[in-house]
């Protein structure tokens, strides 16, 4: 039982660092409601496993602060699902058949996912967003969503299982957006940040209810 709790706290620390990019001991202690000593013990273990590293942030007054962030190994500890399409494999396909074939593969993947999830994303617009969030969360995207106003929603994915592929093939991102548009029944989706293409902690969307549903 104690070991299970240790692993749970360890996973929560990694998730918090993943969501916020960096975290201090005091921030983690407050968010997890445990002592700073306990946090340091977990951080030491994670550092030994090469999942996190620390950088020193100097302050104008007082002691410097240590901020912890994920290493490449730490990033890879989160779910990754390349669907059988590694970057190397895609590059081979591109070299033989051209970029059009790669784009066609991603489009086929989008169509397959649309057919798979179409019956699961139903109900009111808010219910559809909630259903889509659950699907993506179950697939390892670490989703958080919220409502800004009556017709506008935020949809954040803190982990991208296909990030390595998407960095080289941006069509993966455009296909995800198109999938969301189809499942939610709205064209009004804006990708505000993309973890695969820019220095962002997450892929964030602003989603607006289609005008035909606005009352």
N, C-alpha and C positions, 0 to 999 in steps of 0.2 A: 504493500500500500504506500509506504514511504517513497519507494523508488518511482512509483507511478506519479506521485505528487511532484517529485524532483523533475521528472521528464516534462510534466505539464508546465511547471514554472519556467523551465528552460525554453520550451516552445513558445510560451507567451512572451518571454524576453526577446526572442528572435523576431516574433511577429511585430512587436512594438517598434523595434529598431527598423524593421522592414517598412512599416507604415510611415515612420517619421524621418527616415534616413539616418538620423543620429539621436542618441539618447544619453543622458548623464545618469549617474548612480541615483541621485536624489529624485530625478524624474521617474525612473523605473520603480523605485521604492514606493513613491506616491501612487503611481498607476496600478501597481500590483498589491498595494496595501501590505507590504512586508518590510522588514528592517533593511537598512542600507548594508548592514553586514551580510545579510542573506543574499542580497543582490550581488555584492562583490564576489561572494563565493561562486555564484552561478557564472558571473562574467569571467572569472579566472578560468573556470572549466571550459567555457566557450572559446576563450583565447587559446587555451592549450590545444583545443581541437581545430584551431585555425578557422573558426567560423566568424569571428569578429576581431577587430583591431580597435585601438584607441588613438585619438589625437589630442594634443594639449591645446586648450583655448585659453590664452592669457587674458587676464582681467586687469582693469585699471587699478582696482583695489582688491586685496585679499589673495588667496591662493588660486593658482590656475585651475581650470576645470577640465576634466577628462571627458571627452565625448566618444562614445562607442558607435562603430558602424560595421556593416557586414562586409566580409571579404568576398572574393569571387566564389570561394567554396561555400560561404554562408548563403550567398544568393542561390547557388545551385542546390542547396538543401531544401528549397521550396519546390513544390510540384512543377515538373516540366513535362510537357506532352507535345512532342513534335509530330505525332500522327504518322510516324514512319518516314517523315520528310526531313532528313538532316540537311544542314546547309551544304555539305559536300555533295550529297545526292542531287540536290536541286541545281548546284553548279554544273554537275555532269549533264543533267538534262538540258540545261540552258546551252551548254557548249555544243551538244549534239543537235538539238531541235529548236534552239532559240528561246528568247524570253517569252514569246507568245505561249509556248507550251507550259512554262512555269505558271503563268497567269491563269491558264486554263485549268491546271491542277488545283489552284487555290479556289477558283470559281466552282469547280466540282465539289470541293470540300465544303464550301459555303452552302451549296444546294443540298448536300447530304445532311448537314447540320440543321438546315431549315426544315427539311422533311422530318427529321428526328424530333425537333422541339416544337413544331407548329401546334400540335395538340396540347402541349403543356403550358403554352403562353396564351392564356385566355382571360376573359372577364373584363372588368373595367380597366382603364388605362393604368391606374395605379397598381392594380392586381397583376397586370401584365409585366410591369417593371419589376415588381416583387418576385414574380415567377422567373423572369430572366436573370435576376440577381442570384436567385437560389441555384439555377443551372450553372451559371458562371462560377459561383462560389464552390459548388460541388466539383467543378473541374479545376479547382486550384487557383482561381483568380483573386481570392481575398477581396470580395466585393463589399462596398459600403454605398448605400444610396440614400437620398433624402429629397424632400420637397421644398423648393425655394419659395414658390407661390402657387396659386391655384392651378396654373397650367405648365409650370416649369419644374423639372427634376434634375438632380445631379446623380451621376452614376460613376463610381470610382473603382478601378481595379488596381489593387496595390501589388499584385503579382501577375506577371505575364508569362505563362508556361511556354509560349512560342517566341519569346523576346529575341533569342539569338537568330532565329529564322527571320523575324520581322525587321531586324536591323539591316539585313542584306536585301530583303524582299518586302518593300513597303506595301505591296499588293495584299499582304496578309492583314494589314491594318485596315485597308479600304474594304476588304471583304468582311471583316468583323463589323464595321460600321454599316455596311449594306445589310448584313444579317440582322442587326438590331433594328434597322429601319423596317425591314419586312416583318419581323416578329411582333414589333410594337405597333405597326401600322401608322408610322409617321416619318415624313422626310426630314422633319426639323430636328436633326441631331448634329451637334457640333462637337468635335473632338478638341477639347481645350489644351490638353497635354498628352504626350505620348512617351512612355518610358523607353520605347525602342529607338526613337529618333532624336530625342533631346535629353537634356540633363534634368529629368523629372523623376519624382519618386513613384509616380503612378500614371496610368492612363485614365484621364478624366473626361467625361462627356457631360454636356448640357443637353437635356432632352425636353422638347416641348410637345405638349398635347396637340394632335392635329386639329386644325380649325373646325372641322366637321363635328368634333367632340366637345369643343369649347362651348360652354353655355353662357 
